[in-house]
């Protein structure tokens, strides 16, 4: 069995943060290069839990099998193939055993893309993407938007205005489902971080993203 297969065989166990009796669960996965123990998720989770009390929110974080193996062995490895990533995400949803009408899924970059590709066939209420990779870096002609044109799941995308994987200028020309709303973070890059000279701050943008997510979840039926 190859290394890729060994990684895919690892179990998926989301880590829960927040009240066990929360009304809503937000399940998030990481991007290609860093897992859910990164500063991005630590900061985001703190903000979401702080704001989410009014709607009753808990956070569930999980790492794809290739990232779990990377953390266990200390050796870098590329993401698994998309079918394996999708299967792992569906396994994470099943492991939570949450009520479908109270579960929202999503993730950062690649994690959000994987979630978006299973959203319409998963038992969930909504989708949240942070820094959606509309195209590879430096390759704006290679769009990853075909499935987003007909997406039926209520969706929020929090995107930096100058994200190199899908800027505001890029995205305005895309044909996206009317079920998708985009929260643009001023001068933000792929991590939602603005340049110092812009007058905006990383903390401000991440506060705005967390607030938008809580509003979005609270607006779901």
TORPA-4810 file (N, C-alpha, C, O; in nm, 3 decimals):
<nodes>
NODE_1_0.085_-0.119_0.000_0.000_0.000_0.000_0.088_0.124_0.000_0.182_0.130_0.079_X
NODE_2_0.061_0.223_-0.086_0.144_0.343_-0.097_0.114_0.441_0.015_0.018_0.427_0.090_X
NODE_3_0.203_0.541_0.023_0.186_0.640_0.130_0.056_0.714_0.119_-0.008_0.744_0.219_X
NODE_4_0.014_0.743_-0.007_-0.112_0.816_-0.027_-0.229_0.735_0.027_-0.320_0.790_0.089_X
NODE_5_-0.227_0.602_0.002_-0.335_0.517_0.049_-0.335_0.507_0.202_-0.441_0.505_0.264_X
NODE_6_-0.214_0.501_0.262_-0.207_0.494_0.407_-0.268_0.619_0.470_-0.340_0.611_0.569_X
NODE_7_-0.238_0.735_0.409_-0.293_0.858_0.462_-0.444_0.860_0.454_-0.510_0.903_0.548_X
NODE_8_-0.499_0.813_0.342_-0.643_0.816_0.321_-0.715_0.722_0.416_-0.834_0.738_0.441_X
NODE_9_-0.641_0.620_0.470_-0.705_0.521_0.555_-0.721_0.570_0.698_-0.794_0.509_0.777_X
NODE_10_-0.654_0.681_0.733_-0.666_0.733_0.869_-0.809_0.779_0.896_-0.878_0.829_0.807_X
NODE_11_-0.852_0.761_1.022_-0.986_0.804_1.058_-0.992_0.956_1.069_-0.890_1.022_1.090_X
NODE_12_-1.113_1.009_1.054_-1.134_1.153_1.062_-1.214_1.181_1.189_-1.326_1.133_1.206_X
NODE_13_-1.153_1.259_1.279_-1.217_1.287_1.408_-1.217_1.437_1.435_-1.116_1.492_1.479_X
NODE_14_-1.328_1.503_1.410_-1.336_1.647_1.437_-1.316_1.678_1.585_-1.360_1.603_1.672_X
NODE_15_-1.250_1.792_1.612_-1.233_1.842_1.748_-1.339_1.948_1.774_-1.354_2.041_1.695_X
NODE_16_-1.410_1.934_1.883_-1.520_2.025_1.915_-1.477_2.133_2.012_-1.407_2.107_2.109_X
NODE_17_-1.520_2.256_1.983_-1.495_2.370_2.071_-1.627_2.442_2.092_-1.701_2.466_1.996_X
NODE_18_-1.656_2.477_2.216_-1.781_2.547_2.243_-1.879_2.459_2.318_-1.849_2.343_2.347_X
NODE_19_-1.997_2.512_2.349_-2.096_2.439_2.431_-2.148_2.314_2.363_-2.178_2.315_2.243_X
NODE_20_-2.160_2.206_2.439_-2.206_2.079_2.384_-2.353_2.084_2.344_-2.398_2.005_2.261_X
NODE_21_-2.428_2.177_2.404_-2.571_2.187_2.374_-2.602_2.299_2.274_-2.715_2.347_2.266_X
NODE_22_-2.500_2.341_2.199_-2.517_2.449_2.103_-2.621_2.413_1.998_-2.636_2.297_1.960_X
NODE_23_-2.693_2.514_1.952_-2.797_2.493_1.851_-2.735_2.466_1.714_-2.787_2.385_1.637_X
NODE_24_-2.623_2.533_1.682_-2.558_2.520_1.553_-2.417_2.463_1.569_-2.349_2.489_1.668_X
NODE_25_-2.375_2.384_1.469_-2.237_2.336_1.461_-2.178_2.382_1.329_-2.239_2.363_1.224_X
NODE_26_-2.059_2.442_1.334_-1.987_2.483_1.214_-1.863_2.395_1.201_-1.772_2.404_1.283_X
NODE_27_-1.861_2.311_1.099_-1.750_2.219_1.074_-1.657_2.280_0.970_-1.700_2.312_0.859_X
NODE_28_-1.529_2.295_1.005_-1.434_2.360_0.917_-1.312_2.273_0.892_-1.264_2.202_0.981_X
NODE_29_-1.262_2.279_0.769_-1.139_2.209_0.730_-1.036_2.312_0.685_-1.070_2.426_0.655_X
NODE_30_-0.912_2.272_0.681_-0.799_2.361_0.653_-0.766_2.371_0.504_-0.823_2.301_0.421_X
NODE_31_-0.672_2.460_0.473_-0.620_2.473_0.338_-0.511_2.371_0.310_-0.484_2.285_0.394_X
NODE_32_-0.449_2.380_0.194_-0.353_2.279_0.152_-0.226_2.276_0.235_-0.167_2.170_0.253_X
NODE_33_-0.183_2.392_0.286_-0.050_2.398_0.346_-0.040_2.392_0.496_0.067_2.360_0.548_X
NODE_34_-0.147_2.422_0.568_-0.141_2.425_0.715_-0.270_2.370_0.773_-0.378_2.392_0.718_X
NODE_35_-0.258_2.298_0.884_-0.374_2.234_0.944_-0.456_2.326_1.032_-0.435_2.447_1.033_X
NODE_36_-0.549_2.268_1.105_-0.642_2.348_1.185_-0.585_2.390_1.320_-0.655_2.451_1.401_X
NODE_37_-0.457_2.358_1.344_-0.391_2.410_1.464_-0.318_2.541_1.434_-0.250_2.595_1.521_X
NODE_38_-0.332_2.592_1.313_-0.265_2.716_1.274_-0.324_2.836_1.347_-0.434_2.829_1.402_X
NODE_39_-0.248_2.946_1.345_-0.296_3.069_1.409_-0.428_3.117_1.347_-0.513_3.172_1.416_X
NODE_40_-0.443_3.095_1.217_-0.566_3.139_1.149_-0.688_3.079_1.216_-0.784_3.150_1.246_X
NODE_41_-0.686_2.947_1.241_-0.802_2.882_1.300_-0.815_2.911_1.449_-0.925_2.918_1.502_X
NODE_42_-0.702_2.929_1.517_-0.708_2.965_1.658_-0.777_3.100_1.675_-0.865_3.116_1.760_X
NODE_43_-0.736_3.197_1.593_-0.795_3.330_1.600_-0.942_3.328_1.557_-1.027_3.388_1.623_X
NODE_44_-0.970_3.259_1.448_-1.107_3.256_1.397_-1.201_3.188_1.496_-1.311_3.238_1.520_X
NODE_45_-1.159_3.076_1.553_-1.244_3.004_1.648_-1.277_3.091_1.769_-1.390_3.093_1.815_X
NODE_46_-1.175_3.163_1.820_-1.197_3.251_1.935_-1.302_3.357_1.902_-1.391_3.384_1.982_X
NODE_47_-1.289_3.416_1.785_-1.385_3.519_1.743_-1.525_3.461_1.726_-1.623_3.520_1.772_X
NODE_48_-1.534_3.347_1.660_-1.665_3.287_1.633_-1.735_3.246_1.763_-1.855_3.267_1.778_X
NODE_49_-1.661_3.188_1.854_-1.722_3.147_1.980_-1.763_3.268_2.063_-1.862_3.264_2.136_X
NODE_50_-1.685_3.375_2.053_-1.720_3.496_2.126_-1.848_3.560_2.075_-1.930_3.609_2.153_X
NODE_51_-1.865_3.559_1.941_-1.984_3.620_1.881_-2.101_3.523_1.870_-2.217_3.564_1.862_X
NODE_52_-2.070_3.394_1.870_-2.173_3.295_1.839_-2.265_3.259_1.952_-2.359_3.181_1.933_X
NODE_53_-2.241_3.315_2.071_-2.326_3.281_2.184_-2.471_3.318_2.161_-2.562_3.251_2.209_X
NODE_54_-2.492_3.426_2.087_-2.629_3.472_2.064_-2.711_3.378_1.977_-2.833_3.378_1.984_X
NODE_55_-2.643_3.298_1.895_-2.717_3.202_1.811_-2.698_3.059_1.858_-2.762_2.967_1.807_X
NODE_56_-2.609_3.038_1.956_-2.581_2.904_2.004_-2.492_2.828_1.907_-2.539_2.740_1.835_X
NODE_57_-2.363_2.863_1.904_-2.271_2.808_1.804_-2.155_2.733_1.869_-2.097_2.779_1.967_X
NODE_58_-2.123_2.619_1.813_-2.000_2.550_1.849_-1.920_2.525_1.721_-1.977_2.524_1.611_X
NODE_59_-1.789_2.506_1.735_-1.700_2.487_1.622_-1.647_2.345_1.622_-1.611_2.293_1.727_X
NODE_60_-1.641_2.283_1.506_-1.578_2.152_1.489_-1.469_2.167_1.384_-1.495_2.214_1.273_X
NODE_61_-1.347_2.128_1.418_-1.233_2.140_1.327_-1.178_2.001_1.298_-1.170_1.916_1.387_X
NODE_62_-1.140_1.978_1.173_-1.076_1.850_1.142_-0.968_1.869_1.037_-0.972_1.961_0.956_X
NODE_63_-0.871_1.776_1.043_-0.761_1.776_0.947_-0.777_1.658_0.852_-0.813_1.548_0.894_X
NODE_64_-0.752_1.682_0.725_-0.757_1.574_0.628_-0.649_1.471_0.660_-0.548_1.506_0.721_X
NODE_65_-0.668_1.345_0.620_-0.572_1.240_0.654_-0.427_1.270_0.615_-0.336_1.236_0.690_X
NODE_66_-0.404_1.334_0.501_-0.266_1.363_0.463_-0.201_1.459_0.561_-0.081_1.449_0.588_X
NODE_67_-0.279_1.553_0.615_-0.226_1.648_0.712_-0.203_1.580_0.846_-0.105_1.609_0.915_X
NODE_68_-0.293_1.490_0.884_-0.274_1.413_1.007_-0.144_1.334_0.999_-0.067_1.330_1.095_X
NODE_69_-0.120_1.273_0.883_0.003_1.195_0.868_0.126_1.285_0.868_0.231_1.249_0.921_X
NODE_70_0.113_1.403_0.808_0.224_1.499_0.809_0.260_1.535_0.952_0.378_1.542_0.987_X
NODE_71_0.158_1.559_1.036_0.184_1.597_1.174_0.242_1.482_1.255_0.321_1.503_1.347_X
NODE_72_0.202_1.359_1.219_0.252_1.243_1.292_0.396_1.209_1.255_0.473_1.167_1.341_X
NODE_73_0.431_1.226_1.129_0.564_1.185_1.081_0.663_1.301_1.071_0.784_1.280_1.069_X
NODE_74_0.611_1.424_1.063_0.698_1.538_1.045_0.744_1.556_0.901_0.825_1.644_0.872_X
NODE_75_0.693_1.475_0.811_0.731_1.483_0.670_0.619_1.549_0.590_0.502_1.514_0.603_X
NODE_76_0.659_1.644_0.507_0.559_1.711_0.422_0.508_1.614_0.317_0.583_1.531_0.265_X
NODE_77_0.381_1.625_0.286_0.320_1.544_0.182_0.211_1.626_0.117_0.148_1.710_0.183_X
NODE_78_0.187_1.603_-0.010_0.085_1.682_-0.081_-0.055_1.638_-0.041_-0.073_1.530_0.014_X
NODE_79_-0.154_1.722_-0.069_-0.292_1.682_-0.042_-0.330_1.557_-0.120_-0.275_1.530_-0.227_X
NODE_80_-0.422_1.481_-0.065_-0.474_1.364_-0.135_-0.554_1.408_-0.257_-0.582_1.527_-0.274_X
NODE_81_-0.589_1.314_-0.341_-0.670_1.343_-0.459_-0.808_1.393_-0.414_-0.855_1.360_-0.305_X
NODE_82_-0.870_1.472_-0.500_-0.998_1.532_-0.464_-1.102_1.429_-0.422_-1.173_1.454_-0.324_X
NODE_83_-1.117_1.315_-0.489_-1.216_1.217_-0.441_-1.189_1.170_-0.298_-1.282_1.147_-0.221_X
NODE_84_-1.060_1.157_-0.262_-1.025_1.116_-0.126_-1.055_1.227_-0.025_-1.100_1.200_0.086_X
NODE_85_-1.029_1.351_-0.065_-1.059_1.463_0.022_-1.209_1.475_0.046_-1.253_1.499_0.159_X
NODE_86_-1.287_1.456_-0.059_-1.432_1.463_-0.045_-1.483_1.351_0.045_-1.571_1.372_0.129_X
NODE_87_-1.427_1.233_0.029_-1.469_1.120_0.112_-1.435_1.147_0.259_-1.514_1.117_0.349_X
NODE_88_-1.317_1.205_0.283_-1.278_1.237_0.421_-1.372_1.340_0.481_-1.407_1.332_0.599_X
NODE_89_-1.414_1.437_0.400_-1.505_1.538_0.453_-1.640_1.476_0.488_-1.698_1.507_0.592_X
NODE_90_-1.689_1.391_0.402_-1.816_1.322_0.431_-1.803_1.236_0.556_-1.898_1.224_0.634_X
NODE_91_-1.685_1.175_0.577_-1.662_1.096_0.698_-1.666_1.186_0.821_-1.718_1.146_0.926_X
NODE_92_-1.611_1.307_0.810_-1.612_1.401_0.923_-1.755_1.440_0.958_-1.789_1.450_1.076_X
NODE_93_-1.837_1.463_0.856_-1.978_1.496_0.879_-2.047_1.381_0.951_-2.122_1.403_1.046_X
NODE_94_-2.022_1.258_0.905_-2.085_1.141_0.966_-2.038_1.123_1.111_-2.117_1.084_1.197_X
NODE_95_-1.910_1.152_1.138_-1.856_1.135_1.272_-1.921_1.232_1.371_-1.933_1.200_1.489_X
NODE_96_-1.962_1.349_1.324_-2.027_1.447_1.411_-2.167_1.403_1.453_-2.211_1.432_1.565_X
NODE_97_-2.235_1.334_1.364_-2.372_1.290_1.391_-2.461_1.406_1.433_-2.545_1.392_1.522_X
NODE_98_-2.443_1.523_1.368_-2.523_1.640_1.400_-2.654_1.639_1.323_-2.667_1.572_1.220_X
NODE_99_-2.751_1.714_1.373_-2.876_1.728_1.301_-2.848_1.805_1.171_-2.791_1.914_1.176_X
NODE_100_-2.887_1.751_1.056_-2.856_1.814_0.927_-2.902_1.959_0.918_-2.833_2.043_0.859_X
NODE_101_-3.018_1.989_0.976_-3.072_2.124_0.966_-2.998_2.222_1.059_-3.029_2.341_1.058_X
NODE_102_-2.903_2.173_1.137_-2.827_2.259_1.229_-2.677_2.248_1.206_-2.598_2.287_1.292_X
NODE_103_-2.636_2.195_1.091_-2.494_2.178_1.060_-2.456_2.263_0.939_-2.520_2.256_0.834_X
NODE_104_-2.353_2.343_0.956_-2.295_2.422_0.848_-2.152_2.375_0.829_-2.080_2.355_0.927_X
NODE_105_-2.111_2.357_0.705_-1.975_2.310_0.679_-1.897_2.414_0.599_-1.954_2.509_0.547_X
NODE_106_-1.766_2.395_0.590_-1.685_2.486_0.511_-1.538_2.469_0.540_-1.494_2.362_0.581_X
NODE_107_-1.462_2.576_0.518_-1.320_2.569_0.544_-1.244_2.681_0.478_-1.300_2.767_0.410_X
NODE_108_-1.114_2.678_0.500_-1.024_2.777_0.443_-0.967_2.725_0.311_-0.919_2.612_0.304_X
NODE_109_-0.973_2.806_0.207_-0.910_2.775_0.078_-0.951_2.635_0.030_-1.069_2.613_0.001_X
NODE_110_-0.856_2.541_0.021_-0.887_2.408_-0.028_-0.997_2.340_0.052_-1.081_2.270_-0.004_X
NODE_111_-0.996_2.361_0.184_-1.100_2.299_0.268_-1.238_2.348_0.231_-1.334_2.271_0.231_X
NODE_112_-1.249_2.478_0.200_-1.377_2.533_0.156_-1.416_2.481_0.019_-1.533_2.455_-0.006_X
NODE_113_-1.317_2.464_-0.069_-1.346_2.411_-0.203_-1.399_2.268_-0.193_-1.497_2.234_-0.259_X
NODE_114_-1.335_2.186_-0.111_-1.382_2.047_-0.094_-1.524_2.048_-0.039_-1.610_1.975_-0.089_X
NODE_115_-1.549_2.130_0.063_-1.683_2.137_0.121_-1.786_2.180_0.017_-1.898_2.129_0.015_X
NODE_116_-1.748_2.275_-0.069_-1.843_2.323_-0.170_-1.877_2.215_-0.272_-1.986_2.216_-0.329_X
NODE_117_-1.785_2.122_-0.294_-1.807_2.018_-0.393_-1.896_1.905_-0.343_-1.949_1.827_-0.422_X
NODE_118_-1.914_1.896_-0.210_-2.004_1.794_-0.155_-2.130_1.856_-0.097_-2.221_1.783_-0.055_X
NODE_119_-2.137_1.989_-0.094_-2.244_2.057_-0.020_-2.384_2.013_-0.062_-2.469_1.989_0.023_X
NODE_120_-2.408_2.003_-0.191_-2.543_1.974_-0.237_-2.584_1.828_-0.217_-2.701_1.794_-0.235_X
NODE_121_-2.490_1.743_-0.180_-2.526_1.602_-0.153_-2.499_1.563_-0.008_-2.507_1.445_0.028_X
NODE_122_-2.467_1.660_0.074_-2.440_1.632_0.215_-2.558_1.677_0.301_-2.632_1.766_0.262_X
NODE_123_-2.576_1.616_0.419_-2.686_1.653_0.509_-2.650_1.776_0.591_-2.613_1.766_0.708_X
NODE_124_-2.662_1.893_0.527_-2.620_2.018_0.592_-2.721_2.129_0.564_-2.809_2.115_0.480_X
NODE_125_-2.705_2.240_0.638_-2.794_2.355_0.619_-2.728_2.469_0.543_-2.797_2.551_0.483_X
NODE_126_-2.595_2.474_0.544_-2.527_2.586_0.478_-2.379_2.560_0.460_-2.325_2.459_0.507_X
NODE_127_-2.314_2.652_0.390_-2.173_2.639_0.354_-2.101_2.772_0.378_-2.154_2.878_0.343_X
NODE_128_-1.982_2.767_0.437_-1.900_2.887_0.460_-1.759_2.861_0.406_-1.694_2.765_0.445_X
NODE_129_-1.713_2.949_0.316_-1.579_2.937_0.259_-1.498_3.061_0.295_-1.546_3.173_0.284_X
NODE_130_-1.376_3.041_0.338_-1.285_3.149_0.374_-1.170_3.151_0.275_-1.086_3.060_0.276_X
NODE_131_-1.165_3.253_0.191_-1.062_3.258_0.088_-1.081_3.147_-0.014_-0.995_3.060_-0.026_X
NODE_132_-1.193_3.150_-0.086_-1.218_3.043_-0.184_-1.115_3.051_-0.298_-1.092_3.159_-0.351_X
NODE_133_-1.054_2.938_-0.335_-0.956_2.938_-0.444_-1.025_2.929_-0.580_-1.034_2.821_-0.639_X
NODE_134_-1.074_3.041_-0.629_-1.147_3.042_-0.756_-1.060_2.994_-0.873_-1.112_2.943_-0.972_X
NODE_135_-0.930_3.011_-0.861_-0.837_2.962_-0.963_-0.700_2.946_-0.898_-0.676_3.005_-0.792_X
NODE_136_-0.608_2.868_-0.957_-0.474_2.856_-0.901_-0.401_2.990_-0.908_-0.434_3.075_-0.991_X
NODE_137_-0.305_3.008_-0.820_-0.226_3.131_-0.818_-0.157_3.152_-0.954_-0.087_3.063_-1.003_X
NODE_138_-0.177_3.269_-1.013_-0.114_3.303_-1.140_-0.177_3.239_-1.261_-0.124_3.252_-1.372_X
NODE_139_-0.290_3.168_-1.243_-0.356_3.101_-1.356_-0.506_3.134_-1.355_-0.588_3.045_-1.334_X
NODE_140_-0.542_3.258_-1.378_-0.682_3.299_-1.370_-0.772_3.234_-1.474_-0.894_3.237_-1.460_X
NODE_141_-0.712_3.174_-1.577_-0.793_3.108_-1.680_-0.840_2.970_-1.636_-0.931_2.915_-1.698_X
NODE_142_-0.781_2.912_-1.532_-0.817_2.778_-1.485_-0.918_2.789_-1.371_-0.883_2.774_-1.253_X
NODE_143_-1.041_2.815_-1.407_-1.144_2.841_-1.307_-1.190_2.713_-1.236_-1.196_2.605_-1.294_X
NODE_144_-1.223_2.731_-1.108_-1.278_2.623_-1.028_-1.420_2.662_-0.986_-1.455_2.656_-0.869_X
NODE_145_-1.499_2.701_-1.083_-1.629_2.760_-1.052_-1.748_2.685_-1.114_-1.862_2.722_-1.089_X
NODE_146_-1.723_2.582_-1.193_-1.833_2.517_-1.265_-1.944_2.473_-1.170_-2.062_2.496_-1.197_X
NODE_147_-1.908_2.410_-1.058_-2.011_2.360_-0.966_-2.076_2.473_-0.888_-2.185_2.456_-0.832_X
NODE_148_-2.011_2.589_-0.882_-2.068_2.702_-0.810_-2.179_2.772_-0.888_-2.256_2.849_-0.831_X
NODE_149_-2.188_2.745_-1.016_-2.290_2.810_-1.098_-2.430_2.759_-1.063_-2.528_2.833_-1.075_X
NODE_150_-2.439_2.633_-1.020_-2.569_2.572_-0.990_-2.583_2.534_-0.843_-2.674_2.459_-0.808_X
NODE_151_-2.497_2.584_-0.758_-2.498_2.545_-0.617_-2.631_2.581_-0.552_-2.676_2.695_-0.560_X
NODE_152_-2.695_2.483_-0.489_-2.826_2.505_-0.427_-2.816_2.537_-0.277_-2.908_2.594_-0.220_X
NODE_153_-2.705_2.500_-0.215_-2.686_2.521_-0.071_-2.662_2.669_-0.040_-2.580_2.732_-0.107_X
NODE_154_-2.731_2.725_0.058_-2.700_2.863_0.099_-2.553_2.876_0.136_-2.501_2.797_0.216_X
NODE_155_-2.485_2.974_0.078_-2.339_2.982_0.089_-2.291_3.123_0.119_-2.341_3.220_0.063_X
NODE_156_-2.192_3.131_0.209_-2.122_3.256_0.235_-1.975_3.235_0.202_-1.913_3.140_0.248_X
NODE_157_-1.919_3.326_0.122_-1.776_3.326_0.094_-1.717_3.455_0.150_-1.758_3.564_0.112_X
NODE_158_-1.620_3.442_0.241_-1.547_3.558_0.293_-1.416_3.565_0.215_-1.333_3.475_0.223_X
NODE_159_-1.399_3.673_0.139_-1.289_3.681_0.043_-1.216_3.814_0.055_-1.279_3.919_0.069_X
NODE_160_-1.083_3.810_0.050_-1.005_3.931_0.047_-1.018_3.999_-0.089_-1.016_3.932_-0.192_X
NODE_161_-1.032_4.130_-0.089_-1.051_4.204_-0.214_-0.938_4.179_-0.314_-0.962_4.177_-0.434_X
NODE_162_-0.815_4.160_-0.264_-0.703_4.138_-0.355_-0.648_3.995_-0.347_-0.530_3.972_-0.371_X
NODE_163_-0.734_3.902_-0.312_-0.694_3.761_-0.305_-0.637_3.717_-0.439_-0.706_3.729_-0.540_X
NODE_164_-0.512_3.667_-0.445_-0.453_3.625_-0.572_-0.517_3.500_-0.632_-0.487_3.463_-0.746_X
NODE_165_-0.603_3.433_-0.555_-0.674_3.316_-0.605_-0.819_3.348_-0.638_-0.902_3.259_-0.656_X
NODE_166_-0.849_3.478_-0.645_-0.984_3.522_-0.678_-1.011_3.657_-0.617_-1.073_3.667_-0.511_X
NODE_167_-0.966_3.762_-0.685_-0.986_3.899_-0.635_-1.126_3.948_-0.668_-1.200_3.884_-0.742_X
NODE_168_-1.160_4.064_-0.613_-1.291_4.124_-0.643_-1.302_4.151_-0.793_-1.408_4.135_-0.852_X
NODE_169_-1.192_4.193_-0.854_-1.192_4.221_-0.997_-1.214_4.093_-1.077_-1.287_4.095_-1.176_X
NODE_170_-1.153_3.983_-1.034_-1.172_3.854_-1.102_-1.317_3.808_-1.090_-1.381_3.775_-1.189_X
NODE_171_-1.365_3.806_-0.967_-1.493_3.741_-0.936_-1.612_3.812_-0.997_-1.714_3.749_-1.024_X
NODE_172_-1.603_3.942_-1.019_-1.717_4.014_-1.073_-1.756_3.965_-1.212_-1.868_3.992_-1.257_X
NODE_173_-1.667_3.895_-1.280_-1.699_3.843_-1.412_-1.746_3.699_-1.413_-1.774_3.644_-1.519_X
NODE_174_-1.755_3.637_-1.295_-1.795_3.496_-1.288_-1.947_3.482_-1.283_-2.018_3.571_-1.237_X
NODE_175_-1.995_3.368_-1.330_-2.137_3.333_-1.320_-2.153_3.243_-1.199_-2.118_3.125_-1.204_X
NODE_176_-2.205_3.296_-1.091_-2.220_3.221_-0.967_-2.367_3.209_-0.929_-2.449_3.294_-0.964_X
NODE_177_-2.400_3.102_-0.859_-2.536_3.078_-0.813_-2.587_3.195_-0.729_-2.510_3.259_-0.657_X
NODE_178_-2.715_3.221_-0.740_-2.777_3.327_-0.659_-2.781_3.289_-0.511_-2.813_3.373_-0.427_X
NODE_179_-2.749_3.163_-0.479_-2.746_3.119_-0.340_-2.614_3.153_-0.271_-2.597_3.126_-0.152_X
NODE_180_-2.521_3.211_-0.347_-2.391_3.248_-0.292_-2.387_3.397_-0.263_-2.418_3.479_-0.349_X
NODE_181_-2.348_3.431_-0.142_-2.323_3.572_-0.109_-2.174_3.584_-0.073_-2.116_3.493_-0.015_X
NODE_182_-2.115_3.698_-0.108_-1.972_3.719_-0.082_-1.953_3.838_0.011_-2.006_3.946_-0.014_X
NODE_183_-1.877_3.817_0.116_-1.837_3.923_0.208_-1.694_3.962_0.171_-1.600_3.885_0.192_X
NODE_184_-1.678_4.083_0.116_-1.547_4.128_0.073_-1.474_4.195_0.188_-1.526_4.288_0.250_X
NODE_185_-1.352_4.148_0.217_-1.271_4.205_0.324_-1.172_4.303_0.263_-1.093_4.265_0.177_X
NODE_186_-1.177_4.430_0.306_-1.099_4.536_0.242_-0.949_4.510_0.238_-0.885_4.486_0.341_X
NODE_187_-0.894_4.515_0.117_-0.751_4.500_0.090_-0.696_4.365_0.136_-0.574_4.347_0.144_X
NODE_188_-0.783_4.270_0.166_-0.738_4.141_0.218_-0.673_4.053_0.112_-0.710_4.057_-0.005_X
NODE_189_-0.573_3.972_0.155_-0.510_3.875_0.067_-0.579_3.740_0.087_-0.693_3.734_0.133_X
NODE_190_-0.510_3.631_0.054_-0.573_3.499_0.064_-0.601_3.459_0.208_-0.686_3.374_0.235_X
NODE_191_-0.528_3.521_0.302_-0.553_3.496_0.444_-0.635_3.608_0.507_-0.645_3.619_0.629_X
NODE_192_-0.695_3.691_0.421_-0.778_3.804_0.461_-0.698_3.918_0.523_-0.755_4.008_0.585_X
NODE_193_-0.565_3.915_0.507_-0.478_4.014_0.568_-0.455_4.133_0.474_-0.415_4.114_0.359_X
NODE_194_-0.481_4.256_0.521_-0.459_4.375_0.438_-0.315_4.426_0.452_-0.243_4.388_0.544_X
NODE_195_-0.275_4.511_0.360_-0.144_4.577_0.371_-0.153_4.689_0.474_-0.258_4.751_0.491_X
NODE_196_-0.042_4.713_0.542_-0.041_4.817_0.647_-0.081_4.952_0.592_-0.153_5.028_0.657_X
NODE_197_-0.035_4.983_0.471_-0.062_5.115_0.416_-0.208_5.136_0.380_-0.250_5.248_0.351_X
NODE_198_-0.287_5.029_0.381_-0.429_5.040_0.344_-0.511_5.108_0.453_-0.619_5.161_0.426_X
NODE_199_-0.460_5.106_0.575_-0.537_5.161_0.687_-0.626_5.058_0.754_-0.686_5.085_0.858_X
NODE_200_-0.634_4.939_0.694_-0.711_4.829_0.753_-0.617_4.737_0.829_-0.495_4.744_0.811_X
NODE_201_-0.672_4.649_0.912_-0.589_4.560_0.992_-0.633_4.415_0.977_-0.746_4.385_0.939_X
NODE_202_-0.539_4.324_1.007_-0.573_4.182_1.006_-0.683_4.152_1.106_-0.778_4.080_1.076_X
NODE_203_-0.670_4.210_1.226_-0.771_4.186_1.330_-0.907_4.237_1.284_-1.009_4.171_1.305_X
NODE_204_-0.910_4.354_1.223_-1.037_4.409_1.177_-1.103_4.323_1.071_-1.224_4.301_1.075_X
NODE_205_-1.023_4.274_0.977_-1.079_4.190_0.871_-1.129_4.057_0.926_-1.233_4.007_0.884_X
NODE_206_-1.054_4.000_1.020_-1.097_3.872_1.074_-1.218_3.889_1.167_-1.302_3.800_1.177_X
NODE_207_-1.225_4.003_1.235_-1.346_4.033_1.312_-1.467_4.041_1.218_-1.573_3.987_1.248_X
NODE_208_-1.448_4.109_1.105_-1.557_4.126_1.009_-1.599_3.992_0.950_-1.718_3.968_0.930_X
NODE_209_-1.502_3.904_0.923_-1.534_3.772_0.869_-1.615_3.691_0.970_-1.715_3.629_0.935_X
NODE_210_-1.570_3.691_1.095_-1.641_3.616_1.199_-1.783_3.669_1.217_-1.877_3.591_1.232_X
NODE_211_-1.798_3.801_1.216_-1.930_3.860_1.232_-2.021_3.822_1.115_-2.139_3.794_1.134_X
NODE_212_-1.965_3.822_0.994_-2.044_3.785_0.875_-2.088_3.640_0.883_-2.200_3.606_0.844_X
NODE_213_-2.001_3.553_0.933_-2.033_3.411_0.945_-2.146_3.390_1.045_-2.240_3.315_1.019_X
NODE_214_-2.137_3.457_1.159_-2.242_3.443_1.261_-2.375_3.496_1.209_-2.480_3.435_1.232_X
NODE_215_-2.371_3.610_1.139_-2.496_3.664_1.080_-2.554_3.565_0.979_-2.675_3.541_0.977_X
NODE_216_-2.469_3.509_0.897_-2.514_3.415_0.794_-2.579_3.292_0.858_-2.689_3.253_0.818_X
NODE_217_-2.513_3.233_0.954_-2.569_3.113_1.018_-2.700_3.148_1.088_-2.797_3.072_1.082_X
NODE_218_-2.702_3.262_1.153_-2.823_3.304_1.222_-2.940_3.330_1.129_-3.056_3.325_1.172_X
NODE_219_-2.912_3.358_1.001_-3.017_3.384_0.905_-3.074_3.257_0.842_-3.176_3.263_0.772_X
NODE_220_-3.010_3.143_0.866_-3.057_3.018_0.806_-3.186_2.975_0.874_-3.207_3.004_0.992_X
NODE_221_-3.274_2.905_0.803_-3.401_2.863_0.861_-3.383_2.771_0.982_-3.482_2.727_1.041_X
</nodes>
